[in-house]
Amino acid sequence: MPTVQELDTALREARLNAARYRLLLEHSSEVSWMADCASGRLTYLSPAAERQFGYRLDTAQPLAAALLAQLPARLARLAAGDLSRMRVVRQSEQPHADGHLVPVEIESTVVLGDDGRPATLVGVVRDLSGQRALAEQHKKFASMVSHEFRSPLATIDGAIQRLEMTGAHHDEATRKRYSKIQSAVDRLLAMVDDYLSPERLASIGRARQPNELSPQALLETAASQARARRAAIAVRCTGLPQWIRCEPDGLRLAIEVLIDNAIKYTKPDTAIELIGKKAMEGGIELLVRDHGEGIPAADLGRVCDKGYRGANAAGIAGSGLGLYMARAVVDVHGGTLDVKNLPESGVECRIWLPAAAAAGKSLAQALGSSDNSPTQVHSATGQN
């Protein structure tokens, strides 16, 4: 049996913890709330609700109706054995006391009573207004960048088309130059669509949808397409799985960016290798190696930063965004992207990807709802 002194110490500690929790709830930016499962009534609302939504517990009926609208159906599914409804994360728009709607993320968990039945629903509400505003700024930036690239390219495109139409009397060498200019403009416009479109930039960091792709076919197709610009591109694959789970367009973009960098930053006769193999630590490796001059040591740590261009990029066209996006694509797949100088000469860009049956991100936790959103992962380095 505990002594009176031990009970007194435990009581003081419990009161101290209660004071700490109360202090956290009073100053948290998240709205914490509780509801009784039996009555479907909101029983607690933290002070943040008044700061963010203009509601107190006694005036929170509009907010409570939105938070608890799905509770009866959720409890029915739990009673039927569907444990995926124990914890739910969803996004919606909730009414402010002044009438305007606020974008929010609502996370809630059912707490069981001593009898093993749902007793209390606890949750938090997070204001997403700042995230939505930032996403809108990114979209506007992407539109501006795309427009700034397209306008001069459209002028060049129109001029070269007119020269080709009116230059039938020009000599063969001149007409070939026209054709090269036209091909270069077409390629740049395609790169704007791939790299700088609002849709592409807006998708950076988004959770991928499950799909499958042959990693060997990915490298062979990328090499075949790139040989129009660099004939000496070899592909070597050993131990790769037949398929990997991925977002195919995103992974193709990542590989194309690495190859494009290898071509841009090496001399025309420099060989490039694409290597696919089983990784020592599990998963697979997709490597792009060149045998050029390498990256200046001072730039290695920053070459994948958004908009950063190294000292060796002087005089070479580029936006500083290519490998920033490639890194984001690899991150979303649960992988890593690393860039290093080879001991002899050249650069190796290494993509590591998980290769299990469910490679990449888990789309839902074991007790999570299908409404749950996956998160993002890690980053690496590269050169634009």
GIGI-V753880 format. One record per run of one state. SS is the DSSP state (~ for helix, > for strand, _ for the rest). FROM is the first residue (numbers start at 1). TO is the last residue. If there is no record, write none. Layout:
SS;FROM;TO  SS;FROM;TO
This chain:
_;1;3  ~;4;27  _;28;30  >;31;36  _;37;40  >;41;45  _;46;47  ~;48;53  _;54;56  ~;57;59  _;60;60  ~;61;67  _;68;70  ~;71;79  _;80;82  ~;83;85  _;86;86  >;87;95  _;96;100  >;101;112  _;113;117  >;118;127  _;128;128  ~;129;166  _;167;171  ~;172;196  _;197;197  ~;198;202  _;203;211  >;212;213  _;214;214  ~;215;226  _;227;232  >;233;238  _;239;243  >;244;245  _;246;247  ~;248;264  _;265;271  >;272;278  _;279;283  >;284;290  _;291;296  ~;297;299  _;300;310  ~;311;313  _;314;321  ~;322;332  _;333;335  >;336;341  _;342;346  >;347;353  _;354;367  >;368;368  _;369;384
